[in-house]
Amino acid sequence: MKSNSEIIFLGERDHRDPLCRFYFDSLASQLSIRGKTFRWISPKEGLNALLDLSAQYVINFFYKDVDAIEAIKRLHSQKITSIGFCSDVESYADYQLAYEVVDAFVCPSLMHLNVLQYVYELPIYVLREAIDPILKQVSDRKFTAASTNVAWFGFSESYQRSMVNLEPVIIEALQRKWINSFTVISSQSIRGSLPAEFSFVEYGVEKFEDQIQAFDFAILSHAPLDLHLNTLMKSPNKAISAIVKGLIPICSDTPNYRLLMDEVQLGSYLFHSQGDLERILKDLSAHLTQEDIGSKWRHANEIVHSLYSAESQCDEYFRILDQIPAQMNELRTGCSPGVRLYNPPGAEIKLRFYLRQQLRKLKRKFGF
């Protein structure tokens, strides 16, 4: 990739969108620090009118942004490299429009990469999500025997997909005084469905940093209660945010949480079942009394800032830009089969049943 290529972030800048913050906001902050040329462009502005069609550009967009995809399709310049930033993998069909215009995909984990590579014959890279830019670094954190205020935070649908089976264990922990409190930080839509024993705080981007600092531990789960692969393979960004703000995350033993917790040496706070979580919560006070939990947190925090900083993310981004041309040439030399997406068998059965019904009606009506 030529060093003089201008970098474009194509999309509506939304500070409330975590994906925008974890990727585009963090990259833009580093590009500014490093004196690199970049621009934010809304797809509604029209790329042809804003870009010098003889210049080189790297255009970054989110894979589900239909307006950005259409803007790239209308672009007359051939001197662009387009990169689709990925998150959820709920359906291959969600990626089809982006696949038509993209030169490479970047995704948050190796598991995402492996799933996408089964179908899409183009360069795909792992680019870790950075520490949320709205969170300021905590310099130190002290834990005492009473430090057992616990929280969960996130979108309400994430709670429904992964947390409801843990409610009886958390209620027992509250009743037996293993923990002082359990608070859900989310949108109002979930409030009415929470157990009476739980506290609730309404999430707000501007307030979140202050909200989360009131707690000592976070229970986080990617257990796929919805039986969806996408839930299982979610990125560990919640655990990263928890550590950055001075909390110890207690995480489900699912692939990306396992990878992070091993990296930060907090593997003893992984749970594989309700019984595992019960054991961890029951022993919290003992661990707080007998171990230097503050030292464990400081060590984890140092590793997180090393691996998931905006600086390290930007370094990796430029390594990816350097690799894309060579990998694209390699793929062009091979035979790239057309993408065939999966059609659920049930849909075909329903169609055959519908056609047989219509055929019987025609026979009755016309007597053949």
N, C-alpha and C positions, 0 to 999 in steps of 0.2 A: 504494500500500500504506500503510495507516494506521501511523503511527509507534509507536502503542501496542500493535501486534500482538506477542504473545509468540512467540518462536522455539523450536521443538521439534526436537531431533535424535532421530529415531525409529529405534531399532536397538540391537543389542548392541554396546557400545563395546569394540572390539578393537584394542589398541595394536599388535598384530603385523600388522594389515592396513594396507598402505601407503595404500590409497584412503581409509580412515577418517582416517589421519593427515594426508594432503594436503588433505583437505576439512574434515571435521567438527572434528578437533582444532584445526586452525589457525583456523577460523572461531570456534570456541568461545573460544579464547584471546583473540581480538580483541574479541569481544562482552563478555567479562569486563572487559577493560581499558577499554572504552568505556561500561561501566555499563548495558549492554542486558540486558533480561530474557530468559533462555533456560533450557531444561531438556533433560537427556538422559532419554529414556523408553524402557524396554524394551517391545517389542510385547506381551510376555507379561503386562504389568501391566494392560492394558486402558485405552484412551484415555477411554472414557465415564466411568469412575470417577475419573479424575484431572483432567480438564479442565472448566472452567466453560463450559458449552455456549452461553452468551450472549456469551462473549468472542471476540476475534479471535486467530487463530493462523496461523503459518506452519510447516508440517510438512515437514521435510526427511528424505528416506529414500533408500537406494540401490536402484536400479531392479530388482535381482535379489532383494531381500529380501522373500520371500513372506510372512513373518510380519508385516512392517510393512504390506504391501499389504492383507492381510486385516484388520489392526487399523483401517486407514483406512476400509475398506468397512463395518465395523461401527459407525463413528462416526456419531452422530445429528446432530451440529452441522453447519450449513451455512456457518458463518462461518470457514472454513479455506481457506488456499491451500496446496496440496500441491506440492512440488517434488521431482522424481526426479533424482538425481545419477547420471550415466552414466559408463561407462569403455569396456569392450570393446563392439564392434559385430560380433559373430560371427554373429548371426542376428536378423532383425527379430522373430521369434517370442519371443525372450528379453525383448522390451520390451512384449509385448502385455498382460500382467497389470498392469504399471505404468501403461500407457496408459489403462486403464479407470478409474484413480483420480486421475491426475496432472493438474495445471493447467499445468505447464511442466516441461520437461527442461532441465538444464544439463549441459554436456559439456566435455571438456578442450581441444578444438581446433576450428577452423573446418572441418576435414575431417570430423570427427565430426558436426558440425551439418549439413553438406551432405548426408551420407548419411542421417541420420535424417529430414531434412525431405522427402526423396523420398516418404516413407510417412506420416508423422505430421503431421496438421493441427492443431498447437497451438504455443504459444510455445516456442521452443528457443533457448538462449543459450550462449555460450562463457564459461566461468568457469575460468580457468587453475588448475591444481593449484599449491599453494603449496610453498615450500621445506619439505622434511621437518622437522617440529618436533623430531625427535630429534637433529638435526645442529646443533652449535654453530658459530658463525661463526669462520672462520680469519682472523686479523688480517693476516697476511702470509705469504708463501711464497717461498723461495729455490730456484732451479734451478741445477744445475751440469752439466758435461759428462757426469757419471756418473748423472744423474737419469733413468734409463731403466727403472725398475721399473714394469711395466704390469699392469693388472688388468681383469677383467670381473666384474660382480656382477649378481645377479638370480635369478629363479626358474629351476629347471632346464629347464622346458618352453620358456622364452624362449631359452635357449642353444641348444636343439635346433632351434628354428624359425629362428634367424637367424645362428648363429655357426659351425656345423660346417664350412661351406665355406671359412672363413677359417683353419682350423687349419693347413694346409700352409704358408701364408704366415707365420704366427706361429712355427711350428717353424723355418722357414728363418731368420727374424730372430734367433731364439735361437742357432742353430748358427753364424751368421755374426757373432754378438756385436753386432748392431745394437741389441738390447735386453738388459738384464741378466737379467730374469725375466718370466714371465707367470703370473699367479695367477687362478684362478677362485674367486670367493666365492659359494657357493650351498649348496644342501641336499646331504646325503650321497648322495641317489639318483643324482646325476650323476657322482660321483667315479670309479666304475669304468669309465666310458666315455671319460674324458679321456685325451689322449695322455700318454705317460710323461714327456715333457719339461715338462709343465705342473705347476705347484704348485696345491694345493687348500687352501682355508680354509673351514670350515663357517660359514655365515651365522648370525648371531644379532642380533636387534633391539638388545639391550643392548650388544653388542660391536661393532656395525658401525662406529660412529664411529671407534673405535680401529683397527679392521681396515683401513679404507680410507685412513687417513692415512699408511700405510706406503708408498704408491705415488705415482708421478709423473704417469702417463697412464692413461686408461681407454679400451679399445677397446669400442665399443658399436654394435650393429647392429639395425636393423629391416628388413633385407632379407627379403622373404617367401619363405623357402625352402619353406614349406608352401603357397605360392600362395594365401594368404588375405589379403583386403583388411585385415582387422583387424590383422594383423602389420605391414603397411605403414604404417598410420595411428596406431600407438601414440604416446602422448604422450612428450615429451622429458624426463621426470622423472629418469631415470638420469643424463643429462648435467648437469642442474641440480644434482643431489646431488654429482656429481664435482667440478664447479667450486666449489661451496660448501666442500668439504673440501680444496681446494688442488690438484686435479688438472686437467690439460688433457684434455678428452674428444676422442677420435678417433672420428668417427661416420660411419655409413652416410649416403649422400646420399639420404635418404628424407624425405618432406614435412615432418614436424614437427621432425626433427633439423636439416634445412636451414634452417627458419625460425629456430630458436633460435641456430644457429651463425652465421647472418648477423646476428642481433640483437647477439650478443656479439662479433662481428668475429673469429671463429675459423674462417671458411670454408675456409682452407687446410688444415684438419684434417678435411675431409670426403672420403670415398672412395666412388667409384661402382662399383669392381670390385676384384678381388683384386690386380690390377696397381697400382691407385691406393694400396691399403693398403701394398703392398710398397715403393712409392716413399716414402711417408710414414715408414715405420719405418726404412728405409735412411738417410734424411736426418735422423733425430732428433738424433743427436750433433752434426751440423753446425749444425743450428738452435740447439741448446743452447749451442754455442760462439760462434756469430756473432750471435745475436739475444738481445734481453732478453725471454726467455720469461716471467720473473717479472712484467714490466710488462704483457705481454699477459694473463696470468692475472688480475692486479689489476683491469685494465679490464673483463674479462669478469665477474669477481666483483661488481664495482660495479653493472653492468647487471642481472645476475641478481637482486641484492638489491633493485633498484628495481622490476623488472617482476614478480617472482615472490614478493615478500614476503607475509606474512600480512596486513599492513596494506593493500597494494594489492588483494589478493584480497577482503578484507572490504568495501572501498570499492566494488568492482565488484559484489559480492553485493547491496549495498543499491541500487545503480543498477538492477539486474535486478528487485528487488522493486518498485521504483517503476514499471517499464515493464510488468510483467505485466498489471495490470488493463486498461490501454488496448489492449494487443495481443489480449487475450482477447475484448474487445468487438468489435474489428475482425474477428476470425475468426468470431464468432457471426453477423455480418451477411452473411457469404458462405455458400455451400453447402459443408458439410463432408462429403465422400463417405466411405462406410464403408471401413475398412482391409481390403484384400485381400492376404493374404500369399502369397508365392511357394511353389508346390508343385513340387519337382523333377520334370521330365518323366519321369525314370526310375521314379518311384513310380507314376505313372499307367500306364506300360507294364507294370510288374510286376503291377499289379492286373488289367489286361486279360488278361494271360497266365494269371494264377491263375483268373480267372473262366472262360476258355475251357477250362482243364484240368478244372474242376469240371463244366462243362456236358458235356464228353465222357464223364466218369465217370457222370453221370446218364443219358445216352443209352444207354450200355452196360448199365447196371443195369436200366433200365426199358424199353429197347427202343424208344425214339422218336427 
